[in-house]
Amino acid sequence: MPSARSPPRARRAVSSAAAATIDGLVELVERARLSHKLEDMRRWCDTNGAVSVDEINDATLVQKLADEVGLKELERKRLKEALVARSETQAAVQSRAIANQLAGASPPTATSDPTLTAISPASGIPELITALQTGSDAQKEEAARALRSLAASKETQIAIARAGGIEPLVTLVQSGKDGQKEWAAGALCNLAIHKENKIAIARAGGIAPLVALVQSGNDGQKEQAAAALRKLAVNEDNQIAIARAGGIPPLVTLVNSGNEGQKEWAAGALCSLAVNDDNTIAIARAGGIAPLVALVHSGNDVQKEWATRALQNLAVNKENKVAIAHEGGIAPLVALVHSGNDVQKEKAAIALQNLALNMDNKLAIAIAGGIPPLVALVQSGNGGQKEEAAAALRILAVNDNNKIAIARAGGISPLVTLVQSGNDSQKEAATRALQNLSVNDDNKIAIAREGGIAPLVALVQSGNNSQKEKATLVLQNLAKNEENRRMISSSGFEG
């Protein structure tokens, strides 16, 4: 106990006492060297109903916690590492306990066996896999739970697969008891982070029972299975296999009426599945567009991000461009560009790009107020936001009315700035936007007035081949104005 004569420790002891109701929180913040955030993290746990830090050991929840308590990048890294270390220690205790039970010995505890904290995370994996196959129902459940915790790290993801852990986990997902199914699905979810395991789980027949859990499992099983399918669907072959196994309709159902976690993972799974062209059609036919639009409009931050990414992929399809607009998808995407977080802004700008390839949507985006926030992103967004917003303005500027609206919204000046000082991708995106804008006579004058001629000439002289080509086309458009032609000629450009 800290001495009362040590004010800093005494103050911290007060906070620790308040946080003691959250199991493991004090130890976690000490391990992660985040004691200055202890009270903020306690309040977050209270607000979200967590009674143990084990309940927040999930990538989505960790991200939400880090965002809401304002953790810096390296603080986030330490928090994740501390959670992994806690999981590995607990899994080591569980694996030793199960091994002793199988051998008929007394189970160890942290106090009776202080060497537990020094156990290698991979050392108990064979015993855990044996328990999955031949243990009692309780041992199978605890073994699956321990493997889920161990599989949070890359090293043990490989070790579990090499030790033959995937097949018995798939068996539990398919025919285990309720708790066994949930923890086994969670273990497969973590194992599926590794590229090779995505393939191995599919080969072991893991996709069909995971789909079955999404469709008819209990709430915990549905969430873990949806999360596993999200990670498996990053693999192209698995995108096809999940669809063939009937995975799309139950995922759409979860997006529409699941709980918060189920909606997040199901939207993420649909996002990954929608990379496949056939799946973009299947998701729309299954009624997936409307609930995804609803998530963009009123979901939590993570739900909004996944739903926006999903609509971005779905909008590659011609019919889906129309359907997303029909379901009211444009307005919430514009709202995200205006006031979303950094990732939401960038992904919404890309989604609007894809939608704007439809002529009617070009007008609808402008009517929904999409041009000013896109201009604002070009002006003051981060690197990716600037590039994607410039690309969106390029497509919108095919419409004659939008050419005028973009200029009136102050879009020409930041586009010229990107041409002058952006990175290669930004320069090209901005140049292509100016190419479309420069068809308008008033814009020809405005681009020159904003100093656009000099950086365009510079691109022609020293840009890459694509930049040179696009900058030449813009200068040719600008040169149709007599004053511009004199300025361009005096700059040394001959086009």
N, C-alpha and C positions, 0 to 999 in steps of 0.2 A: 504493500500500500504506500502511495506517495506521502511524504511528510507534509504537514500543514504549513511548514516553513518554506515550502517550494511552491510559490504562487502559480507558475505556469502549469505544473503537474496537477496542482489542486484544482485549477479551473478545468483542466482536461478530465479529471476524475469525475467532475459533475456531469460533463457531456457523456462520458463513458457510461455512467450510471443510467442516464436517460436512454442511451443506445442499447443497453444490455437486454432490453426486451426483444431486440432483433438478433436472433441467434447467429453468432459468428461475425457480426458487423465490426465490433471493436478490433478483433484479431485481423479481419480483412483490411481495414484501413491502416492498421499498423504495418502489416506486411507490404502494402502498396505505398506506404509513406504518404498517406492522404489524411492524416489526423486533422488537418485544418478544414477538411470537408466532412468531418464526422457528423456534425449536427445537420448539415444539409442532406446528407445521405440518409440519416435516420428519418428525417421528415419525409423524404421521398418514399422510403419503405412504408412508413405509416400511411401516407396518402394512397399508395397503391396496394395496400393490404398484405405486404410481405411480412412474415414472421421469422424468416430465416434467409440468410444470403444465398442459400442453395436454390431458393425459388427464383432468384434473379440471374442465375448462371445460364443465361441464354443470350445469344448474340443480339437479338432484337431488344431485349430488356436492358442489356448492358449499354447499348447505344442510347436508349431513351434516358436511362439514369445519367449517363455521362453528359448528354445534351442539357438536361434540366438542372443539373447541379453545376454546370459550367466547367467541366474538366478540360484541361489543355491536352494537346496531342500525346505528350509523353506520360501525363497522368493517366490517360485512358489506357495506354500500353501497360503501365504498371498494374492498373486495376485488372485488366484481362489476365495478366500473368499471375496475379495473386489468386484469382478465381480458379485458374487451371491448377495451380499448386495445391489449393484447398481440395479440389476434386480428386487429384491424384493421391493425396494423403488419405482421404476418406476411402477411396477405392482400394488402396493398399490394406487398410484396416479390414475392409469387407472381404477382400480376397484371402487374407490370412485367416480370418474367422471362418470362412466357408471351407477352406482347405483343412482346418483343424476339425471342423464338424464332420467332414467326409472321412477323416482319419479317426474319428472317435475321441479327439482331444478336446479340452476345454477351450472355448473361444477366447482370444486375447482381447485386452482393452488397452487404451492409450496409457493407462497407469501401470497395468501389469506387464506390458511389453513396450518399453520405451524405444526399442529399435524400430518400431513400426514406421516412424517418421523418416527413417533412413532407407526404407525399402524402395528399390527401383520400381517405377510405375509399371514396367513390363514384367516384373518378376512373378506376379500372381496370375498372369493371363492364362497359362495352361490350366490351372486349377479352376479358374472361373469358367472356362469353356467346358471343362469336364462337368462342372455343376450344372451348366445349361443343358447338358445332355442326359446326365444320370442322377442329378440331385433331386431332393424333395421339391414340392411346389414352391415352398418358401425360399429354398436355396436357389432355385431357378430365377425367381423374381429378383432376389438380392444380387445374383450374379449378373443379370441383365442390367440392373441399376448401376452396378460397379463398372461394367464395361461401357455404359453410356458416359459415365464420368471420365473414365480413362481415355475414351476416344475423343476427348476435347483437344488432345495434342497430336501433332503430326506424327511424332515418333510412335506412339501407341496405335494410331490408326493403321499404320503399316504392320505393326507387330500382331495386332488382333487378327487382321486378315491372313497373315502368313501362318498363324497358329491354328487356322481353320475356324475362326469365330463367326464368320458370316453365315454359313449354312445353318447352324443351330439357332442363330438369332432369327433368321427367316422362318424357321420352323415354329419358333415361339410366336412370332407375329401372326402366323397362319392358324395355329391351333392351341396356343397357350391360354392360361387363365387371364382374366382382365388385367391385373397388374403386370403380368409377364408380357402381355402384348404391348402395353404402353411403354414399358422400359426398353423392350427389345426394339420397338420402332424408334425410340429416342436414340438407342445405340446405333442403329443403322443410319439415322439422320446424321450423327456426328461422323461416322465412318465414311459417309458419302461425300464429305468435304474433300477427301483425297481422290484425285483423278482416276487412279486405277480401281479404287473401290467402287466407284460409280458403275464401272463395267462389271466388276465381280458380283455386286449385289443383284444386278439384272440377270447375270448368268445363273445365279443361285435361285432364281425364281422369286426374287423379292418384290417385284413390282406389283404383281396381282394381289398378294395379301395386303400390301400397303394401300392399294386402291380400295380393297374391301373394307379396311379400317376407316378410311375417309368416308366411305358410304354409310357404314352401319356400326361403327365403333362408338364408345362413349366419348365424352368431350375431350378427355385427355388423350385418348387414342387417336381421335380425329386430328387433333393439333399436331401430335408428334408425327403421324403418318403424312400429313400435308407438308410438314417441314422436310421430311425425308424425300418426298416426291419433288419438292422445290429444288433440292440439291442434286438429285438424280437427273432432273430435266435439263441440267446444264449440258449434259452429253447428248449429242444429236441423235444417236440410235435410241436412247432412252425416251426422247421426245416422241418418237414414233411408237415405241413400246407402251408407254403410259396411255397414249390415246387409244391404241388397239385394245388395251386392257380395260377400257371404259372409264379412264380416270378423269376425263374432262367434265362430264355432267356433275359428279359429286363435288368436284372442286368449285364449280360455279355455284352450287348450292351453298357451300361454305362461305364464299364471298358474299352471297346474298343474305344468309341468315345465321352464320356461325357466330361464335363469341369473338372477342377482340383478337386473341392470338390466332384463332382459326382463320379469320379473315385475312390477317397479315400474310400467313404462310400460303394460303390458297391463292391469294392475288399474286404472290411471288412465283408460285408454281405455274400459274397461267401465263405470267410474263415470260418465263423460260420456255414453256411449251409453244408460245406464240412466235418464237423464232422460226418454227417450221411452218411453211406456207399452207400445208393442208390443215394444220391445227388452227391457223387464223380463221379459217372457214368454220371448222368444227366448234370452236369456242363461241363464235357468233351464233351459230345454229342452236347451240345449247343455251342461248340466252345470257351469255356472259358479258355483253357490252353494258347493259343497263346497270347491273350491280357494281361494275368497275367504275362507271361514271359516278355512281352514288358515293363510292369510297373516295374518289378524287374530290368530290364536293364536301363531304362531311366526315371522312374517316380521321383517325389520328395520323400523326406525321408519317409513321412507317407505312401505314395502309395507303396513304396518299401517294407516297413514293412508288410503292410496288404497283398500285393501280395505274399510275401515270406511265410507268415503264411498260405495263401490259398494253395500255391503249396506244402507246408509241409503236409497239410491235404489231398490234392488230391493224393499225392505220396504214400499214404498207399495202394492205389489200384494198383494191378499188372499191368494192361494195362496202367494206367496213368504214371507209372514209365517210360515206353517206350515212351509214347506220350510227356512227358515233355522234355525228352532228345531229341526227334525228333524235337521239336519246338525250340531247342537251349537254354533250360533252365539251363543247367549245368554251362556254362561259367559265366552268370551274378550272379548265386548263389556263385560260387567260388570268384568272384570279391567282393561280399558283405562280405564274410568271411575275405577277405584280407583287405578291406578298408571301410566297412560299419560302422555305429555307433554301440554301444554296443548291442542294441536289435537286429538289423539287423544281426550282426555277429552270435549271438546265434541261431536265428531262421533259418538262412541259413545253419548253421552246422547241425541242426536237419533235414532240408529238404534234405541235402546231405546224411545224414544217411538213410533216407527212400528210396531215389533213389538208394543208393549203395547196397540195398538188391537185385537189379538186377545185374547179373554177368557182362553184357556188360557195365553197368553204372559204375561199379568199375573201369574198365579200362578207361572209358571216363572221369571220375572225375580226375584221375591221369594225363591223357593227357592234360586236361584243366588247369593243375597246381594247383589242389586242395590240394595236400598233404602238401606242405610247409606252407600255411596259417593255416591249421588245426594244424600242429605242433606248430606254433607260438601261437595259442590260448591256447593250452595245457600248454605252457611254461609261458605265461604272460597275459592270459585273466582273466576275473573275474570268480567268482565261477561257475556260470552256463555255461559260455563259455568253461571253462576247462573240465567240465563233458561231455558236448555235443560233443566237438571236440575229446575227448578221445574215446567216443562211436563211432563216425564216423570212426576214425582210426581203431578201432577194426573190423568194418565191412569191410573196405577197405583191411585190412590185411589178409582177406581170400584169396585174389589173391596173387599168388607167387611173381609176379613182384612187387606188392605193398609192400610186406614184405621188399624187398630190398630197395625200394624207400623211405619208411618211415624211415628206419635206416639211409640211406644216407642224409635225410633231418634233421637229428638230433633228431628224435622223441623218441628214447629210453630213453635218459636222463630225459626229463620232465615227461615221463610216470612213470619212477622209482620214481621221486620226488613226484608225486601224490600218488603213492602207500605208500610212506613213511609218507607224511604229509597232504594229502588231507582229505576232509570230507568223510563220509562213502560212499556216492554215487560216488564221484570222485575216491576213492580207488578201488571200484568194477569195474568201467568203465576202469580204467587204467590197472587193473590186467587182465581183459578180453582181452584188447588190447595186453598186453605182452604175454598172452596165445597163441594168433594167431601168433604173431611175433616169438615166441620161437620155432616154428616148423622149422624155417630156421636155419641151422647149424651155419652160421656166426653170426646170431643174438643171439644164445645161448651164444656165447663168449662175444658179445657186452653187453648183459644185465648184465652178471656177472661183466664185466669190469666197468660198470657204477654204480656198487654197488647195484644191484637189488636183490641179494640173501637175504641179511639181512632183508630188509623190507618185503619181501615175507614170510620169516620164521616167522617174527613177526606177520603177518596177520594170518598165520596158528595157531599160539599160542594164539592170543587174539582178532582176528577179529570176526565179526558175522558169522553165519553159511554159508551164501553165499560167503563171502570173503574167509573164510577158504577153501571152496571147490575149488574156482577158483585159489587161491594161490597155493594149493596143486597140481593142474593140471599143473601150470606153472613150479613149482619146479621139477615135474616129467619129463617135457620136457627138462628142463635145465640139469637134471642129466644124460641125454644121452651123455653129454660131460664128459669125464673122469675127467678133472680138476674141472669142476663144481661139479661133484659128490663128490669129496673129500671136497670141500668147504662146500657143503650142509651138508655132514655128520658131519663135524667138528662143524657146527652150532647147532647140536642137533636135526636136523629134520630127522624123519624116515617116509618115505612115501611109 
